[in-house]
Amino acid sequence: MDLFVRESGPVGAPAIVFLHGGEYSGRSWQPVVERMQQYRCLVPDLPHHGESFQPGPFEMAGAATAVAELIRSRVGTGRAHVVGLSLGAQVGVQLLAAESKLVDRAVLCGTIVNTMPGVRLTAPLLGQIARISILAEGIPAWRAFLRMVIDYPEDVRLMTGAQLAHLVVASAGFTPPERLDRSDSPTLFLTGAKEMRFVRRSAAALAQRMPNGVDRVAIGMLHDWPLRYPDLFSRTVDSWLNDTALPPEIGLPSSDRR
C-alpha cells in the first residue's frame, strides 16, 4: 500500500526513515525530526495508523513491505537509515531480515520478541495480558500508552477495539524473522533501563543474532524515552549513524540480560 509520508530536510542528504510505535502516527516523531534537519527525514504513518488508516488487521510483513517500497520510491540511492520505536522497531527488524540491502544503519528501540514455546498459542494470551496491563498505570512499560491517549488523541481514536486487539496480538506474537542473521546492517538495539526485563532481554537476543548488532540501554529511562527526551535521542541516533561515540547516558546492558 502507499503510505502517507511526511518529508523534511535536504533532498540530497542521507535519508532516515522513522517508524512510529503502535497506535501512534508519524506525528509523534516531530520533536526528534526537528533536531535532525541535516538528514532527509521520511516519516510514514504505518498501515492502519494515522493518515495510512485502513480497515483490517495489522500484518508485520505487510508493513515491512510497504516501508521497503517507500525506500525504493523516495530514496535516490536505494538505501536509507531506519529508526524505529516499539511496533516500528519490530517492523524495522522485519525489514532488515527481508530487505537488508535497503538499510544502511538502524536504531531500534523497545523491540519486543516472543521467545515462548508455541507462539501461535501464547501470542493471544500475551496480547490479552498486554491489554489488561495498559489499564495499570503502575506498570512502566505501558505508561507510554496512557500518556499517548492524552498527547495524541487523534491517532488513538481511529482504531477500533477489534483492530487494537489484532495489533497487540501481532506485536505480542512477533518472533525473530528468518534471515535476520544474514543482515550485516549495523543495528543499535536500545531499551530504557527501567523497562520490563523481557523487553531488555529481547534486545539482547536480537543483537546476538545479527553480525553487527549492538545492545545498549538508556540509563534511567522508560519505554517511550525517545519521544520524551528528543535531544538525547537525536544525539544518540546521529552518533550511531556517523559511527562516533554514543552519549554517556547510553550504557552497557546490566548483568540481568546475560
KAMO-V521244 format. One record per run of one state. SS is the DSSP state (@ for helix, = for strand, . for the rest). FROM is the first residue (numbers start at 1). TO is the last residue. If there is no record, write none. Layout:
ss from to
SS FROM TO
SS FROM TO
This chain:
ss from to
. 1 4
= 5 8
. 9 14
= 15 19
. 20 25
@ 26 33
. 34 39
= 40 44
. 45 49
@ 50 52
. 53 59
@ 60 74
. 75 79
= 80 85
. 86 86
@ 87 98
. 99 99
@ 100 102
= 103 109
. 110 118
@ 119 134
. 135 139
@ 140 151
. 152 152
@ 153 157
. 158 160
@ 161 172
. 173 179
@ 180 182
. 183 185
= 186 192
. 193 196
@ 197 209
. 210 212
= 213 218
. 219 224
@ 225 228
. 229 229
@ 230 241
. 242 249
= 250 252
. 253 254
@ 255 257
. 258 258
